[in-house]
Amino acid sequence: MNHQTGKNSKLSRDLGIPSLFSIAAGAMISSGLFVLPALAFTVAGPGVIFSYLIAAILVIPTMFSKAELATAMPRAGGTYYFIDRSLGPLAGTLSGLAAWFSLSVKTAFAFVGLGIFMEFLSPEINGRLFAMISCVIFTALNLRGAGHAGKTQIVL
């Protein structure tokens, strides 16, 4: 793994296409697949399908823009790097912090949803404890590197 910092840092190519696809699909679908549609249906009723369709259409330009930027500037850092290069270091840092915070909250909700789901499957399971143990396991897995996380995501 390459641990360089600065402008000349290169991506460490630890992920293959199957791992990359599995991680991306897991990040997009995540626990929201099990929790959010039911909540959205209680608010929007049958119109929830139309709502999801509108959301999908609105995401397409962002998806293509990020794909183009990632192809043009294949560097570690993703969105942070793109914003840093185009708007400067302050904007890049703020976007990086915002992304970190939003992913932290999303991950916390995912583990809470996992705990609730496990309690639903088996009432004798302590959902909070299950969520905390799962969080520790996945944190340890991610600390081992993207390659290990990608292989695990394929299995999941």
N, CA, C and O atoms as a DFTB+ gen file, in Angstrom:
624 C
 N C O
     1  1       0.835      -1.170       0.000
     2  2       0.000       0.000       0.000
     3  2       0.883       1.236       0.000
     4  3       1.898       1.272       0.694
     5  1       0.511       2.237      -0.762
     6  2       1.277       3.460      -0.890
     7  2       0.791       4.472       0.135
     8  3      -0.383       4.840       0.130
     9  1       1.682       4.930       1.020
    10  2       1.290       5.864       2.073
    11  2       1.848       7.255       1.834
    12  3       2.076       7.992       2.793
    13  1       2.074       7.634       0.590
    14  2       2.589       8.959       0.286
    15  2       1.509       9.997       0.537
    16  3       0.315       9.705       0.466
    17  1       1.945      11.207       0.829
    18  2       1.015      12.319       0.939
    19  2       1.472      13.411      -0.001
    20  3       2.608      13.400      -0.476
    21  1       0.592      14.347      -0.267
    22  2       0.962      15.472      -1.109
    23  2       0.423      15.332      -2.515
    24  3      -0.367      14.437      -2.816
    25  1       0.869      16.238      -3.368
    26  2       0.345      16.335      -4.729
    27  2       0.686      15.131      -5.604
    28  3      -0.031      14.857      -6.566
    29  1       1.759      14.409      -5.296
    30  2       2.189      13.304      -6.146
    31  2       1.685      11.947      -5.680
    32  3       2.161      10.920      -6.163
    33  1       0.734      11.919      -4.752
    34  2       0.257      10.627      -4.263
    35  2      -0.524       9.915      -5.357
    36  3      -1.266      10.538      -6.116
    37  1      -0.352       8.636      -5.423
    38  2      -1.016       7.798      -6.420
    39  2      -2.006       6.885      -5.718
    40  3      -1.882       6.598      -4.527
    41  1      -2.983       6.439      -6.481
    42  2      -3.937       5.482      -5.943
    43  2      -3.268       4.135      -5.748
    44  3      -2.474       3.695      -6.580
    45  1      -3.592       3.492      -4.656
    46  2      -3.152       2.126      -4.440
    47  2      -4.218       1.230      -5.052
    48  3      -5.366       1.260      -4.609
    49  1      -3.881       0.462      -6.022
    50  2      -4.854      -0.338      -6.775
    51  2      -5.059      -1.691      -6.103
    52  3      -4.605      -2.722      -6.599
    53  1      -5.753      -1.668      -4.965
    54  2      -6.001      -2.891      -4.204
    55  2      -7.316      -3.564      -4.569
    56  3      -7.556      -4.701      -4.162
    57  1      -8.168      -2.891      -5.323
    58  2      -9.498      -3.413      -5.615
    59  2      -9.624      -3.799      -7.083
    60  3      -9.187      -3.074      -7.976
    61  1     -10.232      -4.958      -7.307
    62  2     -10.570      -5.361      -8.662
    63  2     -11.988      -4.913      -8.981
    64  3     -12.664      -4.336      -8.130
    65  1     -12.440      -5.172     -10.197
    66  2     -13.782      -4.772     -10.626
    67  2     -14.870      -5.394      -9.741
    68  3     -15.778      -4.671      -9.332
    69  1     -14.826      -6.704      -9.422
    70  2     -15.884      -7.264      -8.567
    71  2     -15.933      -6.606      -7.180
    72  3     -17.016      -6.322      -6.667
    73  1     -14.770      -6.367      -6.576
    74  2     -14.737      -5.726      -5.259
    75  2     -15.260      -4.304      -5.337
    76  3     -16.044      -3.879      -4.488
    77  1     -14.830      -3.569      -6.348
    78  2     -15.262      -2.186      -6.511
    79  2     -16.771      -2.107      -6.714
    80  3     -17.442      -1.268      -6.114
    81  1     -17.300      -2.987      -7.564
    82  2     -18.742      -3.007      -7.793
    83  2     -19.492      -3.355      -6.512
    84  3     -20.509      -2.735      -6.200
    85  1     -18.999      -4.338      -5.771
    86  2     -19.666      -4.758      -4.534
    87  2     -19.667      -3.655      -3.489
    88  3     -20.673      -3.445      -2.811
    89  1     -18.554      -2.952      -3.352
    90  2     -18.486      -1.856      -2.386
    91  2     -19.422      -0.725      -2.802
    92  3     -20.146      -0.183      -1.967
    93  1     -19.416      -0.364      -4.084
    94  2     -20.279       0.722      -4.557
    95  2     -21.755       0.358      -4.405
    96  3     -22.553       1.178      -3.950
    97  1     -22.119      -0.865      -4.784
    98  2     -23.514      -1.292      -4.651
    99  2     -23.929      -1.341      -3.186
   100  3     -25.035      -0.929      -2.837
   101  1     -23.048      -1.844      -2.332
   102  2     -23.349      -1.893      -0.903
   103  2     -23.506      -0.514      -0.301
   104  3     -24.359      -0.310       0.564
   105  1     -22.696       0.438      -0.744
   106  2     -22.793       1.805      -0.230
   107  2     -24.085       2.470      -0.683
   108  3     -24.698       3.222       0.075
   109  1     -24.501       2.197      -1.914
   110  2     -25.721       2.821      -2.415
   111  2     -26.969       2.178      -1.824
   112  3     -27.900       2.875      -1.422
   113  1     -26.986       0.864      -1.771
   114  2     -28.177       0.159      -1.299
   115  2     -28.206       0.151       0.219
   116  3     -29.181       0.599       0.822
   117  1     -27.166      -0.343       0.833
   118  2     -26.968      -0.340       2.280
   119  2     -28.221      -0.773       3.024
   120  3     -29.052      -1.506       2.488
   121  1     -28.348      -0.320       4.242
   122  2     -29.503      -0.681       5.061
   123  2     -30.731       0.112       4.655
   124  3     -31.846      -0.226       5.052
   125  1     -30.542       1.163       3.869
   126  2     -31.675       1.951       3.417
   127  2     -32.692       1.119       2.664
   128  3     -33.882       1.436       2.667
   129  1     -32.240       0.069       2.024
   130  2     -33.140      -0.821       1.302
   131  2     -34.156      -1.460       2.237
   132  3     -35.289      -1.727       1.835
   133  1     -33.755      -1.708       3.486
   134  2     -34.632      -2.384       4.432
   135  2     -35.455      -1.423       5.281
   136  3     -36.508      -1.802       5.794
   137  1     -34.993      -0.190       5.438
   138  2     -35.632       0.736       6.369
   139  2     -36.385       1.858       5.661
   140  3     -37.549       2.113       5.972
   141  1     -35.739       2.524       4.724
   142  2     -36.287       3.753       4.166
   143  2     -37.531       3.599       3.292
   144  3     -38.415       4.451       3.391
   145  1     -37.666       2.577       2.444
   146  2     -38.882       2.496       1.634
   147  2     -40.165       2.439       2.469
   148  3     -41.174       3.033       2.090
   149  1     -40.132       1.738       3.587
   150  2     -41.327       1.678       4.440
   151  2     -41.640       3.048       5.024
   152  3     -42.803       3.448       5.076
   153  1     -40.615       3.770       5.464
   154  2     -40.833       5.118       5.995
   155  2     -41.341       6.059       4.907
   156  3     -42.244       6.860       5.148
   157  1     -40.766       5.964       3.715
   158  2     -41.197       6.814       2.607
   159  2     -42.634       6.495       2.206
   160  3     -43.395       7.403       1.872
   161  1     -43.011       5.229       2.235
   162  2     -44.373       4.838       1.860
   163  2     -45.397       5.408       2.833
   164  3     -46.497       5.780       2.423
   165  1     -45.049       5.481       4.124
   166  2     -45.993       6.043       5.099
   167  2     -46.245       7.522       4.831
   168  3     -47.309       8.033       5.181
   169  1     -45.292       8.220       4.220
   170  2     -45.458       9.643       3.928
   171  2     -46.069       9.856       2.542
   172  3     -47.013      10.632       2.396
   173  1     -45.540       9.175       1.531
   174  2     -45.931       9.438       0.149
   175  2     -46.960       8.462      -0.402
   176  3     -47.533       8.708      -1.463
   177  1     -47.203       7.368       0.294
   178  2     -48.134       6.368      -0.221
   179  2     -47.607       5.768      -1.513
   180  3     -46.398       5.602      -1.678
   181  1     -48.523       5.438      -2.442
   182  2     -48.075       4.837      -3.703
   183  2     -47.192       5.768      -4.540
   184  3     -46.486       5.312      -5.439
   185  1     -47.233       7.070      -4.244
   186  2     -46.397       8.030      -4.961
   187  2     -44.919       7.868      -4.676
   188  3     -44.088       8.544      -5.281
   189  1     -44.586       6.970      -3.752
   190  2     -43.178       6.765      -3.409
   191  2     -42.384       6.253      -4.614
   192  3     -41.201       6.564      -4.750
   193  1     -43.013       5.489      -5.470
   194  2     -42.324       4.986      -6.666
   195  2     -41.937       6.159      -7.565
   196  3     -40.819       6.213      -8.076
   197  1     -42.861       7.090      -7.754
   198  2     -42.585       8.287      -8.551
   199  2     -41.486       9.128      -7.895
   200  3     -40.632       9.687      -8.583
   201  1     -41.515       9.214      -6.574
   202  2     -40.494       9.968      -5.833
   203  2     -39.109       9.369      -6.042
   204  3     -38.143      10.097      -6.268
   205  1     -39.010       8.046      -5.968
   206  2     -37.722       7.385      -6.193
   207  2     -37.255       7.583      -7.634
   208  3     -36.058       7.741      -7.876
   209  1     -38.167       7.578      -8.578
   210  2     -37.818       7.796      -9.981
   211  2     -37.262       9.206     -10.190
   212  3     -36.259       9.380     -10.883
   213  1     -37.905      10.207      -9.597
   214  2     -37.414      11.587      -9.698
   215  2     -36.023      11.699      -9.076
   216  3     -35.133      12.328      -9.650
   217  1     -35.837      11.092      -7.908
   218  2     -34.526      11.135      -7.242
   219  2     -33.452      10.491      -8.119
   220  3     -32.336      11.003      -8.212
   221  1     -33.786       9.380      -8.756
   222  2     -32.817       8.699      -9.625
   223  2     -32.435       9.581     -10.806
   224  3     -31.262       9.653     -11.172
   225  1     -33.407      10.248     -11.400
   226  2     -33.127      11.127     -12.541
   227  2     -32.252      12.305     -12.111
   228  3     -31.355      12.716     -12.846
   229  1     -32.513      12.844     -10.918
   230  2     -31.729      13.983     -10.433
   231  2     -30.283      13.606     -10.103
   232  3     -29.402      14.465     -10.137
   233  1     -30.032      12.352      -9.789
   234  2     -28.686      11.909      -9.426
   235  2     -27.821      11.642     -10.661
   236  3     -26.594      11.673     -10.570
   237  1     -28.433      11.385     -11.791
   238  2     -27.682      11.009     -12.995
   239  2     -26.613      12.037     -13.386
   240  3     -25.482      11.630     -13.648
   241  1     -26.904      13.352     -13.442
   242  2     -25.826      14.296     -13.802
   243  2     -24.647      14.262     -12.826
   244  3     -23.493      14.348     -13.247
   245  1     -24.925      14.138     -11.540
   246  2     -23.849      14.048     -10.551
   247  2     -23.025      12.791     -10.768
   248  3     -21.797      12.818     -10.683
   249  1     -23.705      11.701     -11.046
   250  2     -23.018      10.433     -11.275
   251  2     -22.060      10.538     -12.468
   252  3     -20.911      10.104     -12.387
   253  1     -22.538      11.114     -13.566
   254  2     -21.687      11.247     -14.748
   255  2     -20.542      12.233     -14.506
   256  3     -19.426      12.016     -14.979
   257  1     -20.813      13.310     -13.771
   258  2     -19.753      14.283     -13.467
   259  2     -18.648      13.646     -12.636
   260  3     -17.466      13.832     -12.924
   261  1     -19.029      12.898     -11.609
   262  2     -18.012      12.249     -10.768
   263  2     -17.241      11.192     -11.554
   264  3     -16.035      11.038     -11.361
   265  1     -17.917      10.472     -12.427
   266  2     -17.228       9.475     -13.248
   267  2     -16.215      10.155     -14.168
   268  3     -15.104       9.656     -14.344
   269  1     -16.590      11.280     -14.748
   270  2     -15.680      12.017     -15.631
   271  2     -14.484      12.560     -14.855
   272  3     -13.347      12.459     -15.317
   273  1     -14.732      13.136     -13.676
   274  2     -13.635      13.662     -12.857
   275  2     -12.694      12.549     -12.404
   276  3     -11.475      12.718     -12.420
   277  1     -13.256      11.422     -12.004
   278  2     -12.424      10.304     -11.545
   279  2     -11.565       9.751     -12.674
   280  3     -10.444       9.298     -12.441
   281  1     -12.086       9.787     -13.890
   282  2     -11.315       9.327     -15.041
   283  2     -10.223      10.335     -15.404
   284  3      -9.104       9.951     -15.743
   285  1     -10.553      11.619     -15.331
   286  2      -9.596      12.661     -15.695
   287  2      -8.511      12.849     -14.635
   288  3      -7.367      13.165     -14.963
   289  1      -8.871      12.654     -13.363
   290  2      -7.914      12.864     -12.260
   291  2      -7.927      11.658     -11.325
   292  3      -8.477      11.743     -10.227
   293  1      -7.337      10.543     -11.733
   294  2      -7.365       9.339     -10.887
   295  2      -6.383       9.440      -9.718
   296  3      -5.306       8.846      -9.745
   297  1      -6.764      10.186      -8.714
   298  2      -5.925      10.390      -7.531
   299  2      -6.693       9.984      -6.281
   300  3      -7.924       9.966      -6.267
   301  1      -5.949       9.664      -5.242
   302  2      -6.571       9.371      -3.956
   303  2      -7.242      10.638      -3.434
   304  3      -6.710      11.735      -3.599
   305  1      -8.387      10.493      -2.815
   306  2      -9.067      11.632      -2.211
   307  2     -10.454      11.874      -2.758
   308  3     -11.273      12.509      -2.093
   309  1     -10.741      11.387      -3.951
   310  2     -12.077      11.505      -4.519
   311  2     -12.594      12.933      -4.579
   312  3     -11.925      13.827      -5.097
   313  1     -13.783      13.137      -4.048
   314  2     -14.443      14.439      -4.105
   315  2     -13.588      15.529      -3.472
   316  3     -13.530      16.648      -3.983
   317  1     -12.926      15.210      -2.362
   318  2     -12.047      16.204      -1.730
   319  2     -11.021      16.711      -2.734
   320  3     -10.820      17.919      -2.860
   321  1     -10.381      15.814      -3.436
   322  2      -9.333      16.200      -4.385
   323  2      -9.904      17.066      -5.504
   324  3      -9.291      18.062      -5.889
   325  1     -11.077      16.695      -6.031
   326  2     -11.677      17.453      -7.124
   327  2     -12.004      18.878      -6.676
   328  3     -11.725      19.839      -7.393
   329  1     -12.591      19.009      -5.497
   330  2     -12.967      20.340      -4.997
   331  2     -11.728      21.139      -4.621
   332  3     -11.670      22.341      -4.880
   333  1     -10.747      20.499      -4.021
   334  2      -9.495      21.180      -3.678
   335  2      -8.840      21.759      -4.931
   336  3      -8.362      22.893      -4.915
   337  1      -8.818      20.996      -5.993
   338  2      -8.190      21.455      -7.244
   339  2      -8.985      22.574      -7.902
   340  3      -8.394      23.470      -8.505
   341  1     -10.308      22.544      -7.800
   342  2     -11.113      23.535      -8.517
   343  2     -11.446      24.770      -7.685
   344  3     -11.504      25.871      -8.232
   345  1     -11.666      24.621      -6.385
   346  2     -12.095      25.748      -5.556
   347  2     -11.110      26.138      -4.468
   348  3     -11.317      27.134      -3.775
   349  1     -10.045      25.371      -4.309
   350  2      -9.031      25.710      -3.326
   351  2      -9.066      24.820      -2.096
   352  3     -10.009      24.056      -1.892
   353  1      -8.009      24.930      -1.267
   354  2      -7.864      24.033      -0.121
   355  2      -8.940      24.193       0.954
   356  3      -9.335      23.206       1.574
   357  1      -9.421      25.416       1.188
   358  2     -10.459      25.599       2.209
   359  2     -11.737      24.867       1.813
   360  3     -12.314      24.134       2.615
   361  1     -12.173      25.068       0.574
   362  2     -13.379      24.383       0.100
   363  2     -13.170      22.873       0.091
   364  3     -14.079      22.116       0.432
   365  1     -11.979      22.435      -0.298
   366  2     -11.684      21.003      -0.289
   367  2     -11.751      20.421       1.104
   368  3     -12.315      19.346       1.310
   369  1     -11.173      21.131       2.064
   370  2     -11.195      20.655       3.449
   371  2     -12.616      20.615       3.991
   372  3     -13.008      19.644       4.637
   373  1     -13.394      21.673       3.731
   374  2     -14.784      21.691       4.205
   375  2     -15.604      20.567       3.574
   376  3     -16.421      19.941       4.248
   377  1     -15.389      20.310       2.281
   378  2     -16.129      19.221       1.636
   379  2     -15.694      17.868       2.181
   380  3     -16.516      16.967       2.346
   381  1     -14.399      17.726       2.461
   382  2     -13.914      16.473       3.047
   383  2     -14.502      16.228       4.425
   384  3     -14.904      15.108       4.744
   385  1     -14.554      17.272       5.245
   386  2     -15.155      17.138       6.579
   387  2     -16.648      16.831       6.488
   388  3     -17.164      16.009       7.245
   389  1     -17.338      17.494       5.559
   390  2     -18.769      17.236       5.387
   391  2     -19.010      15.799       4.926
   392  3     -19.932      15.138       5.404
   393  1     -18.188      15.319       4.005
   394  2     -18.326      13.936       3.537
   395  2     -18.054      12.957       4.668
   396  3     -18.786      11.982       4.835
   397  1     -17.005      13.210       5.446
   398  2     -16.685      12.342       6.587
   399  2     -17.854      12.312       7.569
   400  3     -18.247      11.241       8.031
   401  1     -18.412      13.481       7.891
   402  2     -19.513      13.546       8.843
   403  2     -20.745      12.817       8.310
   404  3     -21.369      12.041       9.033
   405  1     -21.098      13.064       7.045
   406  2     -22.297      12.425       6.494
   407  2     -22.141      10.910       6.417
   408  3     -23.096      10.178       6.676
   409  1     -20.955      10.432       6.066
   410  2     -20.735       8.983       6.023
   411  2     -20.733       8.374       7.423
   412  3     -21.167       7.237       7.608
   413  1     -20.245       9.129       8.406
   414  2     -20.281       8.641       9.793
   415  2     -21.715       8.485      10.273
   416  3     -22.061       7.481      10.895
   417  1     -22.553       9.483       9.982
   418  2     -23.963       9.416      10.386
   419  2     -24.672       8.300       9.629
   420  3     -25.447       7.548      10.218
   421  1     -24.413       8.187       8.324
   422  2     -25.026       7.125       7.517
   423  2     -24.651       5.749       8.056
   424  3     -25.492       4.855       8.146
   425  1     -23.384       5.592       8.412
   426  2     -22.920       4.313       8.940
   427  2     -23.575       4.004      10.279
   428  3     -23.960       2.863      10.536
   429  1     -23.703       5.013      11.130
   430  2     -24.362       4.807      12.423
   431  2     -25.809       4.363      12.222
   432  3     -26.272       3.437      12.886
   433  1     -26.527       5.024      11.304
   434  2     -27.903       4.625      11.029
   435  2     -27.971       3.213      10.450
   436  3     -28.900       2.460      10.744
   437  1     -26.987       2.858       9.628
   438  2     -26.964       1.511       9.055
   439  2     -26.824       0.461      10.149
   440  3     -27.506      -0.564      10.116
   441  1     -25.944       0.707      11.120
   442  2     -25.774      -0.262      12.201
   443  2     -26.995      -0.313      13.114
   444  3     -27.356      -1.386      13.596
   445  1     -27.635       0.828      13.359
   446  2     -28.879       0.829      14.145
   447  2     -29.946       0.026      13.401
   448  3     -30.651      -0.786      14.000
   449  1     -30.058       0.259      12.093
   450  2     -31.016      -0.505      11.290
   451  2     -30.718      -1.994      11.297
   452  3     -31.637      -2.812      11.343
   453  1     -29.437      -2.353      11.250
   454  2     -29.042      -3.760      11.314
   455  2     -29.455      -4.375      12.648
   456  3     -29.955      -5.499      12.690
   457  1     -29.246      -3.634      13.738
   458  2     -29.648      -4.125      15.061
   459  2     -31.147      -4.345      15.155
   460  3     -31.597      -5.360      15.687
   461  1     -31.926      -3.393      14.639
   462  2     -33.390      -3.524      14.648
   463  2     -33.815      -4.718      13.804
   464  3     -34.695      -5.483      14.199
   465  1     -33.188      -4.875      12.644
   466  2     -33.504      -5.993      11.756
   467  2     -33.209      -7.330      12.435
   468  3     -33.996      -8.271      12.326
   469  1     -32.077      -7.415      13.134
   470  2     -31.724      -8.660      13.828
   471  2     -32.690      -8.952      14.977
   472  3     -33.038     -10.109      15.214
   473  1     -33.128      -7.906      15.695
   474  2     -34.129      -8.102      16.752
   475  2     -35.441      -8.611      16.165
   476  3     -36.125      -9.433      16.775
   477  1     -35.789      -8.115      14.971
   478  2     -37.005      -8.567      14.308
   479  2     -36.893     -10.043      13.934
   480  3     -37.851     -10.800      14.093
   481  1     -35.719     -10.456      13.435
   482  2     -35.516     -11.856      13.059
   483  2     -35.501     -12.781      14.268
   484  3     -36.027     -13.893      14.219
   485  1     -34.892     -12.310      15.357
   486  2     -34.779     -13.126      16.561
   487  2     -34.887     -12.218      17.787
   488  3     -33.920     -11.541      18.134
   489  1     -36.050     -12.193      18.448
   490  2     -36.269     -11.277      19.572
   491  2     -35.284     -11.436      20.733
   492  3     -35.118     -10.501      21.516
   493  1     -34.630     -12.589      20.865
   494  2     -33.686     -12.746      21.973
   495  2     -32.336     -12.066      21.707
   496  3     -31.494     -12.004      22.603
   497  1     -32.122     -11.562      20.498
   498  2     -30.887     -10.837      20.181
   499  2     -31.021      -9.398      20.673
   500  3     -32.038      -8.744      20.443
   501  1     -29.984      -8.917      21.350
   502  2     -29.929      -7.522      21.776
   503  2     -29.446      -6.697      20.581
   504  3     -28.270      -6.753      20.220
   505  1     -30.349      -5.940      19.975
   506  2     -30.037      -5.196      18.757
   507  2     -28.925      -4.177      18.929
   508  3     -28.070      -4.033      18.055
   509  1     -28.932      -3.466      20.059
   510  2     -27.886      -2.464      20.289
   511  2     -26.514      -3.119      20.410
   512  3     -25.536      -2.645      19.832
   513  1     -26.452      -4.202      21.161
   514  2     -25.183      -4.906      21.324
   515  2     -24.710      -5.471      19.984
   516  3     -23.527      -5.391      19.656
   517  1     -25.638      -6.040      19.213
   518  2     -25.301      -6.579      17.898
   519  2     -24.755      -5.471      16.997
   520  3     -23.774      -5.673      16.282
   521  1     -25.396      -4.296      17.036
   522  2     -24.949      -3.167      16.218
   523  2     -23.552      -2.715      16.627
   524  3     -22.721      -2.428      15.766
   525  1     -23.283      -2.649      17.927
   526  2     -21.961      -2.212      18.395
   527  2     -20.870      -3.213      18.017
   528  3     -19.789      -2.824      17.576
   529  1     -21.161      -4.502      18.191
   530  2     -20.176      -5.528      17.826
   531  2     -19.921      -5.504      16.318
   532  3     -18.777      -5.619      15.876
   533  1     -20.983      -5.356      15.537
   534  2     -20.829      -5.272      14.081
   535  2     -19.984      -4.072      13.688
   536  3     -19.154      -4.161      12.784
   537  1     -20.193      -2.952      14.363
   538  2     -19.418      -1.741      14.085
   539  2     -17.930      -1.977      14.343
   540  3     -17.087      -1.571      13.544
   541  1     -17.613      -2.627      15.451
   542  2     -16.209      -2.914      15.777
   543  2     -15.603      -3.857      14.734
   544  3     -14.472      -3.651      14.293
   545  1     -16.350      -4.885      14.341
   546  2     -15.850      -5.852      13.355
   547  2     -15.578      -5.165      12.014
   548  3     -14.518      -5.361      11.419
   549  1     -16.528      -4.367      11.541
   550  2     -16.348      -3.716      10.241
   551  2     -15.279      -2.627      10.284
   552  3     -14.594      -2.391       9.289
   553  1     -15.131      -1.964      11.427
   554  2     -14.050      -0.988      11.565
   555  2     -12.702      -1.693      11.466
   556  3     -11.809      -1.232      10.755
   557  1     -12.555      -2.807      12.176
   558  2     -11.303      -3.573      12.117
   559  2     -11.032      -4.057      10.693
   560  3      -9.894      -4.019      10.226
   561  1     -12.070      -4.507      10.013
   562  2     -11.920      -4.972       8.635
   563  2     -11.433      -3.842       7.728
   564  3     -10.528      -4.041       6.918
   565  1     -12.028      -2.665       7.862
   566  2     -11.619      -1.533       7.032
   567  2     -10.216      -1.051       7.358
   568  3      -9.509      -0.565       6.475
   569  1      -9.807      -1.177       8.604
   570  2      -8.449      -0.780       8.973
   571  2      -7.400      -1.700       8.345
   572  3      -6.251      -1.297       8.166
   573  1      -7.787      -2.922       8.013
   574  2      -6.857      -3.856       7.357
   575  2      -6.598      -3.470       5.910
   576  3      -5.599      -3.897       5.331
   577  1      -7.470      -2.675       5.316
   578  2      -7.241      -2.209       3.951
   579  2      -8.422      -2.456       3.036
   580  3      -9.297      -3.274       3.318
   581  1      -8.421      -1.726       1.932
   582  2      -9.519      -1.806       0.978
   583  2      -9.628      -3.185       0.339
   584  3     -10.732      -3.643       0.046
   585  1      -8.502      -3.847       0.121
   586  2      -8.530      -5.176      -0.496
   587  2      -9.310      -6.176       0.334
   588  3     -10.121      -6.934      -0.200
   589  1      -9.069      -6.183       1.644
   590  2      -9.797      -7.095       2.535
   591  2     -11.279      -6.724       2.604
   592  3     -12.149      -7.594       2.569
   593  1     -11.550      -5.428       2.703
   594  2     -12.943      -4.977       2.763
   595  2     -13.681      -5.337       1.474
   596  3     -14.841      -5.747       1.514
   597  1     -13.013      -5.185       0.335
   598  2     -13.633      -5.514      -0.944
   599  2     -13.969      -6.987      -1.069
   600  3     -15.044      -7.342      -1.551
   601  1     -13.052      -7.851      -0.638
   602  2     -13.317      -9.294      -0.694
   603  2     -14.477      -9.671       0.217
   604  3     -15.302     -10.512      -0.143
   605  1     -14.547      -9.057       1.388
   606  2     -15.654      -9.331       2.309
   607  2     -16.966      -8.840       1.722
   608  3     -17.990      -9.512       1.848
   609  1     -16.949      -7.674       1.081
   610  2     -18.168      -7.114       0.498
   611  2     -18.702      -8.011      -0.616
   612  3     -19.916      -8.111      -0.793
   613  1     -17.822      -8.659      -1.362
   614  2     -18.273      -9.591      -2.397
   615  2     -19.075     -10.718      -1.762
   616  3     -20.115     -11.115      -2.287
   617  1     -18.594     -11.235      -0.631
   618  2     -19.288     -12.324       0.060
   619  2     -20.641     -11.849       0.590
   620  3     -21.638     -12.565       0.499
   621  1     -20.665     -10.635       1.144
   622  2     -21.914     -10.104       1.697
   623  2     -22.905      -9.815       0.599
   624  3     -24.016      -9.362       0.874
